[in-house]
Amino acid sequence: MKTALREGFTTGSAATGAALAALCLLREGSAPTEVEVPLPPFAPAPRPGRPAAACPETPGPEALVPAAPGPEASGDAQPHGWRTLPVAACGAGPAPELAALPLPPGRAAHAVVLKDGGDDPDATNGARITVTIIIEEATRMAAEQNAPAAAAAASGSGAPGDAQAFPPIRIDGGPGVGRVTLPGLPVPVGAAAINPVPRQQMEWALRHALSTRPGPRRPLTALVSVPEGAALAARTFNPRLGIVGGISILGTQGTVRPFSHAAWKATIAQGLEVALATGCPAVALSTGRRSERLLMARYPRLPPQAFVQAADFAAFSLKAAGALPGVDIIWGCFFGKLLKLAQGHAYTHARSADLDLTALAALCREHGATCAPAVARCTTAAQALELLLSEAAGPAVLRAATTKAAAVAAAFAGRPVRLHLFHTDGRELACL
């Protein structure tokens, strides 16, 4: 019997949970073992349900429940739902990686939530997402954030309650959270790589916790840190995107759905935006890391930001690249992906795109290749390729297949695409 795949949660949700746990310890003196976290997107109208709790006295659901406003939480936006997250650690004072901060006793607390990718683990799965909550001096924070607070009040930022009734909340990144160095991302250059939706999620949660629990309201700073973030970032696309020093705090839905196509498409789109914003003259799309390395060797003068791994999302990537003004499009792949592109597949994964070698056999016959019958009986593109490479007519067949693939790529992109066919041993077999 097929087992349902387990949903995880984003680094944004993990940071929000850690912030709520630290706030609970600061305000109430108790360290919670779990917290309820509001999940984006934030809807424009209240929905029936139960308010969140920053501390464990209010029992929480095991899964999502509809959102509801608590006292003073009837602002323009309400969360889509809630999720209960376990708290791995919670203690007084700043997190160990922030121990050098000169803070008086009782002004700071920190908590840790372990990122859980569910059945779709990524490089950040299991990372210690830590948030230190600091109670700030009201006068200093008011001076720093008076203008943003006024703008939020005028526009309806989505945080619960009247913005003028709440002191400011500042969110920033500490060790292990990357810093943005290139334009084209949703976060400005110089800022911590905490995306807008997780920032909204954290601020909404902290304001909601303040509005539903007694106690004084003071300006807060939330510093997100990830002790192993710098090492983890090397296994992500962050260096390519100009995010240095750590991972990004991400998440538009709050949860991670296993094998999410949307997450990969978002990564592709973001890479293309960075390529455009940094003035790349071309974008070089590849189907994986090996083909990307070969494209990089072929175009050594292109900056790293020009190279984007499209994986199996042929139509999506090419259409998005085609929408970039004044940018040439390059596609690099191996033989199997090229044949699927030539067949017109928008998505080339083996689960949904069958490889039809009869079409390749027809090309063999058209160009006089004697291996046509053997090609038709092959079970893999690699087998067929080795047969073609031993044929005198093989190069003509490969060029014809590449021409078909390039035509499909151009149709997806809406303009010409320069296509490179590589052998897995590194040879370039065709280029159009």
PyMOL commands that set and color helices and strands:
alter all, ss='L'
color gray80, all
select helices_A, chain A and resi 11-28+96-98+138-155+163-165+196-212+229-233+238-241+261-277+289-298+304-306+314-322+335-342+357-366+372-377+381-389+394-413
alter helices_A, ss='H'
color red, helices_A
select strands_A, chain A and resi 8-9+34-43+78-86+89-92+108-114+128-135+169-173+176-177+179-180+220-225+243-244+246-247+255-256+282-286+307-309+328-333+418-422+428-431
alter strands_A, ss='S'
color yellow, strands_A
deselect
rebuild
show_as cartoon
